[in-house]
Amino acid sequence: MSESADVPEGFKAMRRANSRFLSVLGPLYAKGEGSGAVIALRIDERHLNTRGVAHGGMLVTLADSALGIVIAMLRTPPNPMVTVSLTADFADVARAGDWVEARVDVQKMGKRFAFASCHLWVGETRILRASGVFAHVPPAGGEGPFEG
């Protein structure tokens, strides 16, 4: 099956050429814009732990990245953010082949801090909830692209 056939309708590959870290995690896909954006990923063998399910650290990384990306994109121009605090709780697992969607809910956007939560879903099953605080920090070397 081709990659485009393996991606649900409406999702587009995220082009984040400056982020070597996210390219290792992904490819990531996005659907929607602003606070309605959904960030997604297809679980493959490299995402699995020794028990054969998606590694918890990888799922938390997806949630953290989705939170940072959505929060940053809510401002024009996008405002680079870094994680100050992040908590996560696991409710279920993801397996190879699963399409995992990160749905973000931003509670508050202040001048310096943003507060948001994220749920990861596999179909109709919520597998993780995360809550975070993010701070605006200019990127090293001045203004420019952000990683999220």
C-alpha positions in Angstrom: 0.0 0.0 0.0 1.4 3.4 -0.9 2.0 6.0 1.8 -0.8 8.3 0.4 -3.3 5.4 0.5 -2.2 4.7 4.1 -3.1 8.3 5.3 -6.7 9.1 6.1 -8.4 11.7 3.9 -7.8 15.3 4.8 -4.4 14.8 6.4 -1.3 16.3 4.7 2.3 15.5 5.5 3.9 18.2 7.7 6.9 19.8 6.1 9.3 20.6 9.0 12.6 20.4 7.1 14.5 22.2 9.9 13.5 19.6 12.5 15.7 16.5 12.4 14.2 15.3 15.7 10.6 15.3 14.4 11.7 13.7 11.1 12.9 10.7 13.2 9.5 10.5 15.0 7.4 10.9 11.9 6.4 11.5 9.3 3.8 13.6 11.0 0.5 14.6 9.3 -1.9 17.5 10.1 -5.5 18.2 9.4 -7.3 21.5 10.1 -5.8 24.7 11.3 -5.2 26.7 14.5 -6.8 25.3 17.6 -8.7 22.8 15.4 -5.5 21.1 14.1 -5.1 17.4 14.6 -1.5 16.0 14.4 -1.2 12.3 13.5 1.2 9.5 12.9 1.1 5.9 11.7 2.7 3.5 14.2 5.3 1.3 12.7 7.9 -1.2 13.9 10.4 1.4 15.0 7.9 2.9 17.4 7.3 -0.4 19.3 8.8 -1.4 22.7 9.9 -4.9 23.6 6.3 -5.8 24.5 5.2 -5.2 20.9 3.2 -2.0 21.6 4.0 1.7 20.9 6.6 2.9 23.3 5.2 5.2 26.0 8.0 7.7 25.6 7.3 7.9 21.9 3.6 8.5 22.6 4.4 11.3 25.1 6.8 12.8 22.6 4.0 12.9 20.0 1.7 14.5 22.5 4.4 17.1 23.5 5.1 17.9 19.9 1.5 18.2 19.0 0.9 20.6 21.9 3.9 22.7 21.0 3.0 22.9 17.3 -0.7 23.8 17.8 0.1 26.4 20.5 2.9 28.0 18.3 0.6 28.1 15.2 -2.1 30.0 17.1 -0.1 33.2 16.7 0.8 35.1 13.6 3.7 34.8 12.9 4.1 31.4 14.6 5.5 31.9 18.1 8.2 29.4 19.1 7.4 27.6 22.4 9.2 25.3 24.8 7.8 22.8 27.3 7.8 24.0 30.9 5.8 21.2 32.4 4.2 18.1 31.0 2.2 15.3 32.6 0.8 12.2 30.9 -1.5 9.3 31.8 -1.9 6.1 29.7 -5.3 4.6 29.2 -4.6 2.0 26.4 -2.0 1.0 23.8 -1.3 1.6 20.2 0.0 -1.2 17.9 1.9 -1.4 14.6 -0.3 -0.1 11.9 -2.5 2.1 14.1 -3.2 5.6 13.1 -2.8 7.8 16.2 -4.3 11.2 16.3 -3.3 14.0 18.7 -6.2 16.4 19.5 -5.1 19.5 21.3 -7.3 21.7 23.5 -5.7 25.1 24.4 -7.1 26.4 27.7 -5.2 29.7 27.9 -2.8 31.7 25.8 -0.9 34.4 27.8 1.8 36.7 26.7 4.5 34.4 28.0 2.8 31.1 28.9 0.3 28.8 27.3 -1.7 26.0 29.0 -3.1 23.1 27.0 -4.1 19.5 27.1 -3.9 16.7 24.5 -5.6 13.4 24.0 -4.2 10.7 21.7 -6.8 8.6 19.9 -6.7 5.3 18.0 -10.1 5.3 16.2 -12.6 5.8 19.0 -10.3 4.7 21.8 -8.5 7.4 23.8 -5.1 6.0 24.7 -3.3 8.9 26.4 -4.0 12.2 28.0 -1.4 14.9 28.5 -1.4 18.4 30.0 1.3 20.9 29.6 2.5 24.4 30.2 4.6 26.1 27.4 6.7 29.2 27.4 7.6 31.6 24.6 11.4 31.5 24.1 13.1 33.0 21.0 15.0 30.4 19.0 18.8 30.3 19.4 20.4 32.7 16.9 17.4 35.0 16.7 14.0 34.7 15.0 13.5 31.9 12.7 11.7 28.5 12.2 10.7 26.6 15.3 10.6 22.9 16.0 7.4 22.6 18.1 
